Amino acid sequence: MDNIYRIPLADWIEVAIDTLSESMAPLTKGISNVMEIGIDAINDSLMTLSPWVLIIAFALVAWRLGSRGIGIFTFLGFTLIYNLGLWEPTISTLTLVLIATGIAMTLGIPLGILSAMYKGVARVVMPTLDFMQTMPAFVYLIPAIPFFGLGPVSAIFSTVIFAMPPAIRLTCLGIRQVPETLTEAADAFGATRMQKLFKVELPLAAPTIMAGVNQTIMLSLSMVVIAAMIGARGLGGEVWKAIQRLQPGLGFEAGLGVVIVAVVLDRITQKLGARRA
């Protein structure tokens, strides 16, 4: 076995990452600085408000977008988080999840539309998504550090890559599942390709796209917790500190906070998807 030639794949990847990070250093540094300013501004703005004001606001939003039960659960769950002293990490986690989800959907939905419209794009995108979804989550943390350094920006970068596949897949699936009779009727009435997309296909595909939003949010939340290993703040940072200090009780509290946030976001997006159906 020692005499068999070993392909230096690891060396090639390291050279590629080093070359890209060096050539793109001015761009990535600029993006990192801008995003850090934005993240800090959002966190500081939310933290200046009274926790009770935010808890009531979150509960009302959950009630309005979801249901009365979701609103009550949100109020009780966030009150428990505040009581446990995890309010600031929770706000930080919500900020990272919402930013990462927004970027993932901004990139994922157009790619899903293109994959549904053009078979050539789908032939390239779908195998790439297979590769992305089977890659262990921890691997995404490795290339983020050379480009953006330690901190929340690297966490968002790795989270976007990890969480984007469901947005692309389910957008493509939703458009492809639109009945051909409806698209043919739109063609018969002289609709252009864009009119057919925005007035027929996307509205009918909205429930499936919302399922993609739901899955993207859940994956973003799970990745943000893992990204605490590279300096992301939030509830994941509290879990990581508890592991390092062998404090299982504090780790369980932070994990419970993650569960509460996940349930709230999951139920709200599920209700929104059901309304679109």
MOHU-V702630 format. One record per residue. N is the residue number from 1. RES is the residue in one letter. PSI is psi in degrees with one decimal (none if undefined). Layout:
BEGIN
<<N,RES,PSI> <N,RES,PSI>>
END
This chain:
BEGIN
<<1,M,-32.9> <2,D,-25.7> <3,N,-7.5> <4,I,134.6> <5,Y,129.8> <6,R,123.2> <7,I,123.9> <8,P,58.2> <9,L,-42.3> <10,A,-41.1> <11,D,-41.9> <12,W,-43.6> <13,I,-42.4> <14,E,-41.0> <15,V,-42.7> <16,A,-44.3> <17,I,-42.8> <18,D,-42.5> <19,T,-45.6> <20,L,-43.0> <21,S,-36.3> <22,E,-42.6> <23,S,-29.7> <24,M,10.4> <25,A,-47.4> <26,P,-41.2> <27,L,-50.0> <28,T,-34.9> <29,K,-40.5> <30,G,-44.8> <31,I,-43.7> <32,S,-44.2> <33,N,-44.6> <34,V,-45.0> <35,M,-37.6> <36,E,-40.8> <37,I,-43.8> <38,G,-44.2> <39,I,-46.8> <40,D,-37.7> <41,A,-43.4> <42,I,-46.7> <43,N,-46.1> <44,D,-38.9> <45,S,-43.7> <46,L,-36.1> <47,M,-19.5> <48,T,-22.3> <49,L,151.7> <50,S,136.6> <51,P,-37.0> <52,W,-36.0> <53,V,-44.3> <54,L,-39.7> <55,I,-45.9> <56,I,-40.6> <57,A,-44.8> <58,F,-41.4> <59,A,-42.0> <60,L,-40.0> <61,V,-43.3> <62,A,-38.9> <63,W,-44.6> <64,R,-44.6> <65,L,-27.1> <66,G,-98.8> <67,S,175.0> <68,R,-41.0> <69,G,-40.7> <70,I,-38.7> <71,G,-43.9> <72,I,-43.6> <73,F,-41.1> <74,T,-44.4> <75,F,-48.1> <76,L,-42.0> <77,G,-45.1> <78,F,-29.5> <79,T,-40.7> <80,L,-42.5> <81,I,-44.2> <82,Y,-40.5> <83,N,-32.0> <84,L,-1.6> <85,G,24.8> <86,L,22.2> <87,W,-48.3> <88,E,-46.3> <89,P,-33.6> <90,T,-43.3> <91,I,-42.0> <92,S,-42.4> <93,T,-44.5> <94,L,-41.1> <95,T,-47.6> <96,L,-42.5> <97,V,-45.0> <98,L,-39.8> <99,I,-47.3> <100,A,-41.6> <101,T,-41.5> <102,G,-44.5> <103,I,-43.1> <104,A,-40.9> <105,M,-36.5> <106,T,-37.7> <107,L,-37.5> <108,G,-42.1> <109,I,-47.2> <110,P,-39.3> <111,L,-37.8> <112,G,-39.4> <113,I,-46.2> <114,L,-37.9> <115,S,-34.9> <116,A,-33.3> <117,M,-33.3> <118,Y,119.8> <119,K,-32.7> <120,G,-40.1> <121,V,-41.6> <122,A,-36.1> <123,R,-27.2> <124,V,-42.6> <125,V,-45.1> <126,M,-45.3> <127,P,-33.9> <128,T,-39.6> <129,L,-38.1> <130,D,-45.2> <131,F,-45.0> <132,M,-38.3> <133,Q,-20.9> <134,T,-13.9> <135,M,132.0> <136,P,142.9> <137,A,-35.7> <138,F,-26.7> <139,V,-30.5> <140,Y,-18.7> <141,L,-25.9> <142,I,-53.0> <143,P,-17.5> <144,A,-34.3> <145,I,-47.4> <146,P,-30.8> <147,F,-42.9> <148,F,-3.0> <149,G,-177.9> <150,L,144.9> <151,G,-173.9> <152,P,-27.6> <153,V,-43.4> <154,S,-37.2> <155,A,-43.0> <156,I,-41.7> <157,F,-51.0> <158,S,-34.5> <159,T,-41.3> <160,V,-46.1> <161,I,-41.3> <162,F,-36.1> <163,A,-7.9> <164,M,-32.2> <165,P,-44.2> <166,P,-34.4> <167,A,-41.9> <168,I,-49.2> <169,R,-48.4> <170,L,-28.1> <171,T,-46.1> <172,C,-44.6> <173,L,-43.8> <174,G,-42.0> <175,I,-39.7> <176,R,-23.4> <177,Q,-5.1> <178,V,128.6> <179,P,137.0> <180,E,-28.0> <181,T,-36.1> <182,L,-41.8> <183,T,-35.4> <184,E,-35.5> <185,A,-40.0> <186,A,-41.1> <187,D,-39.1> <188,A,-31.8> <189,F,5.6> <190,G,22.9> <191,A,139.8> <192,T,172.2> <193,R,-39.2> <194,M,-37.6> <195,Q,-41.5> <196,K,-38.6> <197,L,-50.5> <198,F,-23.8> <199,K,-15.5> <200,V,-59.5> <201,E,-50.6> <202,L,-44.1> <203,P,-40.4> <204,L,-27.2> <205,A,-2.9> <206,A,-43.9> <207,P,-40.6> <208,T,-39.1> <209,I,-39.0> <210,M,-32.8> <211,A,-36.6> <212,G,-39.0> <213,V,-43.6> <214,N,-48.0> <215,Q,-35.9> <216,T,-41.8> <217,I,-43.9> <218,M,-42.0> <219,L,-36.1> <220,S,-42.8> <221,L,-42.5> <222,S,-38.2> <223,M,-35.7> <224,V,-35.8> <225,V,-45.0> <226,I,-35.5> <227,A,-3.3> <228,A,-23.5> <229,M,-21.2> <230,I,23.4> <231,G,7.8> <232,A,136.6> <233,R,-176.8> <234,G,-164.3> <235,L,-32.4> <236,G,-36.4> <237,G,-36.5> <238,E,-39.7> <239,V,-43.8> <240,W,-40.9> <241,K,-38.9> <242,A,-37.5> <243,I,-44.6> <244,Q,-33.2> <245,R,3.6> <246,L,52.3> <247,Q,80.9> <248,P,-32.5> <249,G,-47.2> <250,L,-35.5> <251,G,-39.5> <252,F,-40.0> <253,E,-47.1> <254,A,-38.9> <255,G,-37.5> <256,L,-37.4> <257,G,-40.8> <258,V,-42.5> <259,V,-43.9> <260,I,-47.3> <261,V,-42.0> <262,A,-44.0> <263,V,-43.7> <264,V,-50.7> <265,L,-38.2> <266,D,-46.7> <267,R,-37.6> <268,I,-48.4> <269,T,-32.1> <270,Q,-42.8> <271,K,-40.5> <272,L,-40.1> <273,G,-38.9> <274,A,-34.8> <275,R,-30.4> <276,R,-20.5> <277,A,none>>
END
